[in-house]
Amino acid sequence: MNIIVATKNQNKVNEIKKIFAPLGFNVMSQEDAGIDVDVEETGDTFAKNALIKARAVAMLCDDCVLADDSGLCVEALDGRPGVFSARYAGPGATDLEKIEKLLIEMQDKTNRKAKFVTNIAFIFPDGREIVTQGEVSGKILREPVGSNGFGYDPVFYSTELEKTFAQAEMDEKNRISHRGRALSALYDELKQIINNE
Ligand code: IMP
């Protein structure tokens, strides 16, 4: 059975392929499936946005569809940037500009607690929907440390890894990351469903 991943990011597709190929799924990007759709993420939660993306692709094929939506939620900023993580410093802003904006907003904050959150939506060809969630906790540093990863990784200090996500190797980060955990929760649910059918 095919899984079409509703993303244009090949790294995400490769990560998902590694996890779901052993369950017998053939994982491919929406581009590989010949589907060209770009939806606006208008939801006010990660789960709603993941579903918006997955449903848009599911309408155009008869395969399983997977979509994810992630972001950084900072406690002292009432959960911001949240669903606006990618657009936090305006459209087209670089990762560095987003980090700069975050550090300015966090200048006077003593509570540095933050978490990355991912929701994954999975839709079966018969329309059944599964949504899973993964989270990882940490703290926002006062300046960037490390050069790996992307996005907010250089200022996100993982309390589990005892270093920033930008100091972690990719496999090390994937093992405990919000996305890794949401994928692992989906893997468990799919395995159970497959075993019961
Ligand atoms: P997406 O939904 O996975 O595209 O994530 C939206 C935005 O959240 C990204 O553009 C990043 O700014 C931020 N983000 C999500 N996951 C991570 C991560 O693992 N590290 C750093 N930033 C992330």
Boltz pocket constraint, residues with backbone or C-beta under 6 A from the ligand:
constraints:
  - pocket:
      binder: B
      contacts: [[A, 68], [A, 69], [A, 70], [A, 71], [A, 72], [A, 82], [A, 85], [A, 86], [A, 116], [A, 149], [A, 150], [A, 151], [A, 152], [A, 153], [A, 165], [A, 177]]
      max_distance: 6.0
